[in-house]
Amino acid sequence: MGATVALLSEVGIEQTTVSAVVARSGVARATVYRRWPTREALIEAALSQVKGRPPIALSGDVEADLARAVEQGRMIFAEPTFQRFLPMLVRDLLRDRSKEGVSDTYGSVAPSLRLLAEEYRQLAQSAGLRPDVDPTVIADIIVGSQMIHLLSTGRPATRATGKEILDVLLNGLRRRGDTAAD
């Protein structure tokens, strides 16, 4: 895994190949494929290591899952390894040309956000949240607010800041006239 993480930080996601990992690590190609059956699985495992945590599992409770996504983001931005990796990720994100409007690199780095967006699409109305809001904007708010906090202060968001982000997000998402409890 060390060879994959090193290559990711040097050449980025798109240029990290199984052949390059094999050459760097000295491990047999069959050994790599036995543990990670695809390049995508290898990259995902390396990114999970860099982030210091696996993707969140969704519960079907949109508000609880949004809270978990904010906390997950806060913890990831606090990881020193992720902070060192961030310039490479930004470079790759700026180069990435996706087919569906969301970067493939972003999907690799934050797979939970696509699932959270789909959950929001399906459950927002019944949860008393605005169904007219593009769920990708919600992910942008969660990630973007925490990234700009890190970049502008040099420190990751605190737990209190994460709670404020969530509060502002949920208050903006609640349908007018709903008095759902905080």
ZIGIVEN-V984597 format. One record per residue. N is the residue number from 1. RES is the residue in one letter. OMEGA is omega in whole degrees, 0 to 359 (none if undefined). Layout:
N/RES/OMEGA ; N/RES/OMEGA
//
This chain:
1/M/180 ; 2/G/180 ; 3/A/180 ; 4/T/180 ; 5/V/179 ; 6/A/179 ; 7/L/178 ; 8/L/182 ; 9/S/181 ; 10/E/188 ; 11/V/179 ; 12/G/185 ; 13/I/186 ; 14/E/183 ; 15/Q/178 ; 16/T/181 ; 17/T/176 ; 18/V/178 ; 19/S/179 ; 20/A/178 ; 21/V/178 ; 22/V/180 ; 23/A/182 ; 24/R/187 ; 25/S/185 ; 26/G/179 ; 27/V/180 ; 28/A/179 ; 29/R/181 ; 30/A/178 ; 31/T/178 ; 32/V/183 ; 33/Y/177 ; 34/R/181 ; 35/R/181 ; 36/W/188 ; 37/P/179 ; 38/T/175 ; 39/R/181 ; 40/E/178 ; 41/A/178 ; 42/L/180 ; 43/I/180 ; 44/E/179 ; 45/A/179 ; 46/A/179 ; 47/L/177 ; 48/S/177 ; 49/Q/179 ; 50/V/181 ; 51/K/179 ; 52/G/180 ; 53/R/178 ; 54/P/176 ; 55/P/178 ; 56/I/174 ; 57/A/182 ; 58/L/184 ; 59/S/185 ; 60/G/174 ; 61/D/188 ; 62/V/182 ; 63/E/178 ; 64/A/180 ; 65/D/174 ; 66/L/178 ; 67/A/179 ; 68/R/179 ; 69/A/177 ; 70/V/181 ; 71/E/177 ; 72/Q/178 ; 73/G/179 ; 74/R/181 ; 75/M/180 ; 76/I/179 ; 77/F/177 ; 78/A/181 ; 79/E/179 ; 80/P/179 ; 81/T/179 ; 82/F/179 ; 83/Q/177 ; 84/R/182 ; 85/F/187 ; 86/L/179 ; 87/P/178 ; 88/M/180 ; 89/L/178 ; 90/V/179 ; 91/R/180 ; 92/D/179 ; 93/L/180 ; 94/L/180 ; 95/R/188 ; 96/D/176 ; 97/R/182 ; 98/S/179 ; 99/K/188 ; 100/E/179 ; 101/G/176 ; 102/V/182 ; 103/S/175 ; 104/D/178 ; 105/T/179 ; 106/Y/178 ; 107/G/177 ; 108/S/183 ; 109/V/185 ; 110/A/184 ; 111/P/180 ; 112/S/185 ; 113/L/176 ; 114/R/178 ; 115/L/177 ; 116/L/178 ; 117/A/180 ; 118/E/177 ; 119/E/180 ; 120/Y/179 ; 121/R/185 ; 122/Q/192 ; 123/L/185 ; 124/A/183 ; 125/Q/183 ; 126/S/178 ; 127/A/180 ; 128/G/180 ; 129/L/184 ; 130/R/179 ; 131/P/182 ; 132/D/181 ; 133/V/176 ; 134/D/182 ; 135/P/178 ; 136/T/176 ; 137/V/178 ; 138/I/177 ; 139/A/178 ; 140/D/180 ; 141/I/181 ; 142/I/184 ; 143/V/185 ; 144/G/181 ; 145/S/181 ; 146/Q/178 ; 147/M/181 ; 148/I/176 ; 149/H/179 ; 150/L/183 ; 151/L/184 ; 152/S/182 ; 153/T/185 ; 154/G/180 ; 155/R/175 ; 156/P/178 ; 157/A/175 ; 158/T/177 ; 159/R/179 ; 160/A/178 ; 161/T/177 ; 162/G/178 ; 163/K/177 ; 164/E/177 ; 165/I/180 ; 166/L/180 ; 167/D/179 ; 168/V/180 ; 169/L/182 ; 170/L/179 ; 171/N/176 ; 172/G/182 ; 173/L/181 ; 174/R/178 ; 175/R/178 ; 176/R/180 ; 177/G/177 ; 178/D/179 ; 179/T/180 ; 180/A/181 ; 181/A/179 ; 182/D/none
//
